[in-house]
Structure formats: structure tokens, C-alpha cells
Amino acid sequence: MKHAQRGLLAGLALLGLLLCRSTVRADDRVTIRGAYYREPSTRVIQPVVEITKDLPHGFDVNAHYLVDTITSASAAAGTSIDNIFTEVRSEVGLGFGKTWDRTRATLSYKYSAESDYWSHAVWASLSRTFWGNTATVGAFGGFSLDSVGFRARTPTCLAADGISCPLNSVFGGVGYTQVLSPVAVAQINVDTAYLDGFLANPYRQVAGIGYEVFPEQRLRTAVSVRAGYYFPQAETGLQAQYRYYRDFYPGRFRRV
């Protein structure tokens, strides 16, 4: 991890501690956690710092910083043979929320960057509870502006500068959760996303053919239902979930 990333993680942690010490409200919190994963060809280290601060009049703010350090031996890095390489992804996010009696609204922003990929995402959500807080209806929507950069102009991306290709996405969804009893709950969610831009892997080629040619647009929709039941005497929970996903291309292939 670079010195600047270590310094930012330490700074966020210190800021969170100062924020939490300024008040005794229990909902103010700082979370520092890490994830470690390893297999024969890949190692992932992911430290995360999250800060949540309650403000007057039902407002709250949260921030997080994340680092993905991936070390792997893979030909997907753009070479014909396996090479060990390390990729670092940094992510920072900021969110604001407002809670009324039974209604909550949020607005969030996230920026993610790698050596060859950059992403900006903005989204908002709105939820409301009914019937003694046993039912919740929620909706969310947003967009993301991404870009992948590489040194070769390929048929799958004829960007003007020859080194970066955009991918723009619009997404949204609705959900409903119902508490059926003290030990039973049911939920249904519908979400969709429209992607427009470069969807291929700029480093992967097909032997004897060249780079992959992917459609420029995708429309993705998913519907999921879930039910959960808890058996108090056995201290055991049972969940059943079904998800239907459809992904199709709504336009025409670009001729190159």
C-alpha cells in the first residue's frame, strides 16, 4: 500500500474518533475492518474505514475509504504468459441521509480508481414504513460514469483519444418488505440497469481472431423474492430465495 493511502486511512480513522468523542450519542461510530483472501494464484488484501455521524434534525452523514490490493499471476493482465502483478484499487464514498417519522431519504456518491479504470457513481434512495413499522416500501435510482484506459485502439472501442473508453449506466429499483409475524418475513425486489459503452475486456484476445467484440448496450433486469422463518425453540433460521435475471441487447451492433 502506498504511503499516501496509509496516511489517508489513518487520517479518516482519527477524524472519526474525534467526531465520536464530540458527542455521547451511541449512533456515532467508526468501523475499521479488513478482509484477506488467498488462493494458489491470487491474494487480496482489503482494509476499510467507515465513519458515521449523526447530525441535528434527523440528518446524518457517512464516509468510507477502501483499498483493494490484488496480487495475482494471470494472463488476463495483457500478456501471453502468466505474470505476477499487483493491482491497487482505491474507493472513497460520501453519503447524506435524512430521517423523518417513518420516511428516510439518502443521497450518496462514490469514486473508485485503478491504474486503468475510473468510476463515478451517484444514487439516491427513499423508503417509508407502514402498519406499525411492519411493512417497508423503498426505491432507489442513480447513474455511474466509468472509463477504462489502455494503450491500444481495438475494434471494440474506437475512442477519440485511443486510450480510454467510456461506460455510462443508469440504474434503479423498488422493493417491498413485510413482517408477517415475530418470526416470519417476506420480501420482493425489482431492479434494472441500462449500460451504454465499452463492455468488453480490453486485454483479453481470442487466439487467431483478436479482441472480443461486445454489444455497446445492455439492459439488465432482475426480480427476486425471499421468505424467512425463525424457529425459536431450535434457535434456527430458514430462508428461501428465488431470483430471475434477464440480460439482453436492446440495440444494434456497431459496424467496424
Secondary structure, DSSP 4 states (H G I P E B T S, - for coil): --HHHHHHHHHHHHHHHHHHHT---TT-EEEEEEEEEEETTEEEEEEEEEEEEE-GGGEEEEEEEEEEEEEEEEGGGTSSS-EEEEEEEEEEEEEEEEE-SSEEEEEEEEEEE-SSEEEEEEEEEEEEEETTTTEEEEEEEEEEEEEEE-S--BTTB--TTSSEEEEEEEEEEEEEEEEEETTEEEEEEEEEEEEEE--S-TT-EETTTEE----SEEEEEEEEEEEEEEETTTTEEEEEEEEEEEEE--S-PPP-
